[in-house]
Amino acid sequence: MDRQPKDCQLTSKSHLSQDFDARRLENAAWRLWRKKQQQDKDTDTASSGSKEEDEEYVKPAARPNLQALREAIGDRLDFTGVRFPLAETSCEYDDLPTFPIRPNFANFKNKLQPASECVVFDGCPEDPYHPSNTPIYQTSTFVQPSSSEFGAYDYTRSGNPTRTALEKHVAMLEQAAAAFAFASGMAALHTVMRLLKAGDELIVNEDIYGGMHRLITQDCIHSGIKVTFVDTTKLETVSKAISPNTKLIHTESPSNPRMRISDLRALANLAHRHGILLCVDSTMMPPVICKPLTLGVDIVVHSATKFFSGHADCTGGLVCVRDPEVAHRVAFLQNAEGTALAPFECFLFLRGIKTMFLRVERAQENAQHVANFLMKQRPYIKNVFYPGKGGCCDAQSLAIHCSQSRGPGAVLSFTTGCVDFSRRLLDACRIFKTTVSFGSVNSLGEMPCTMSHASIPAEKRTLPADLVRLSIGIEDVHDLIADLAHGIKVAMEGRAPDENDGYDSKFEDLPVVPSFTPDMRPNDGSTRVPPSIALTDAADSEFNYQGFDRSAAAGPEELCSADQSGRKQCRHLLQHLGQRHTMLAVGVLTSGLIAFLAARGRTCK
Ligand SMILES: Cc1ncc(COP(=O)(O)O)c(C=O)c1O
């Protein structure tokens, strides 16, 4: 299986793959060391004179094995040749064939820039055909080398090469010791909660995703776990809530949906001083914006359904951990509880990751423009919760956010001061689809109190009822702002949105018919009639609407009638075309008939 001569294996490749290979080797050595721990301990103890099992002890003990491994298998590991003798198998993670060799990416400094990191990744170097893209290993079982040995994989619930590829790429992006892919974000969060046992205490941010609130208040508490909600943006409040039984602090930063910022470095320091793990649901901040493990966080969870997929076409969850021991437990739970992600979804997430940088970058840019626009729509828009320039974050929170991330993200929320107004606004939007979730290429809007956070009982909810959450997509931002302007206008006028106002809800509403009035033509080459964008003149003073000639823009009423006149003209054109086609058909048939009769005449003669 080893296709390269042994002495050029490390030198013929880039530095990057040297790192990879070194890591594989390191992990294989670690694993081997664990298996032979007992024997090695005796030998090494004799030479070092210490029986302590601390890091200092482990490393020298592993060295002879590393050397042995190098001699036995060369510098490049052949994963297809990995064997786990059944007789030595216990139910410990290390002995389970869930993953051939799991590279440890903690502190791994990729030489590539974030955009490249998302694309440059070899998902299946062990595949004998070495495909350039990771295939979907759509199989539930793997044939074993013999009845007394396990191969690298045996059953897809335990491990599957497509999942291996996804988990490795995610671990690399998050600089994790290991990453694990689950069937949904909730399955991932649930697995983290399963690290706790009866009697343990959990501190949770009071502003969190509704589904997580439901999980801990209506499920985890039945396992004997005590939950305390605090405002994790205030360190002293967290500090006061810590008890000797506190084992885990769970937060989101920015929080969902109020975009409140917690100082992750400070929280990690506080947690570690008390021997507590810090878990961050970083769904809002994919690794192209923030890598919480590098700030000291112990566990990072993502609803991969959002930015990792990016296309709202699959659900999934990720757990990334810094400590190999926690990784072992998570791997055990993933296998024992059967919550792992299926191969096809793994493939979709692997594909989603490749465009994640581009998608997020564009969505972030759009979000800043949308936030600027909304901030200027007073008195209709009251507060804009957005961890970027001009949003509701105070200077200190903004500074903290900037120090721990590469941008404000693509989600924001706002209040209008009136629940009905918010509803009318959202319902009138045509591009922003009313949908829970976020992180997709298309823009979405929702009302958290009745949608994403409805599972939090009203009396426990701290969210304003008029709050609207927007997830900004990668569309042209002119269209997004025009859509919101339209929504605000409809809400302002107090009228119900037009029926079938959605661009894709009814075929005849699709703006595919070009308008024939020259002065209505947008100058960006698109066939869409340019919408009216600004409600107020000040609305876009900072933002240069490229490709849109505002002097030629029509107001909403004119636009409506212009659209109708365009349709009328189109009907005329179609009628005209219809007449021409009929005439053409009659012409062809007549000439055919004449030719036929002439030929018949000739035959008769
Ligand atoms: C912040 C956050 N975490 C977790 C989840 C749950 O993820 P999933 O829907 O993939 O189970 C969501 C879902 O919206 C979320 O917004």
The ligand as an SDF file (V2000), in Angstrom:
LIG
                    3D

 16 16  0  0  0  0  0  0  0  0999 V2000
  -26.7630   28.2660   18.8680 C   0  0  0  0  0  0  0  0  0  0  0  0
  -27.4120   26.9540   18.5280 C   0  0  0  0  0  0  0  0  0  0  0  0
  -26.9390   25.8470   19.0780 N   0  0  0  0  0  0  0  0  0  0  0  0
  -27.4830   24.6390   18.7980 C   0  0  0  0  0  0  0  0  0  0  0  0
  -28.5590   24.5280   17.9580 C   0  0  0  0  0  0  0  0  0  0  0  0
  -29.1690   23.1770   17.6970 C   0  0  0  0  0  0  0  0  0  0  0  0
  -28.7160   22.6940   16.4750 O   0  0  0  0  0  0  0  0  0  0  0  0
  -29.5350   21.6510   15.5620 P   0  0  0  0  0  0  0  0  0  0  0  0
  -30.7610   22.3440   15.1320 O   0  0  0  0  0  0  0  0  0  0  0  0
  -28.6000   21.3190   14.4630 O   0  0  0  0  0  0  0  0  0  0  0  0
  -29.8640   20.4850   16.4150 O   0  0  0  0  0  0  0  0  0  0  0  0
  -29.0760   25.6680   17.3580 C   0  0  0  0  0  0  0  0  0  0  0  0
  -30.2050   25.5570   16.4260 C   0  0  0  0  0  0  0  0  0  0  0  0
  -30.7430   26.5120   15.9410 O   0  0  0  0  0  0  0  0  0  0  0  0
  -28.4950   26.9190   17.6550 C   0  0  0  0  0  0  0  0  0  0  0  0
  -28.9570   28.0510   17.1400 O   0  0  0  0  0  0  0  0  0  0  0  0
  1  2  1  0
  2  3  1  0
  2 15  2  0
  3  4  2  0
  4  5  1  0
  5  6  1  0
  5 12  2  0
  6  7  1  0
  7  8  1  0
  8  9  2  0
  8 10  1  0
  8 11  1  0
 12 13  1  0
 12 15  1  0
 13 14  2  0
 15 16  1  0
M  END
$$$$
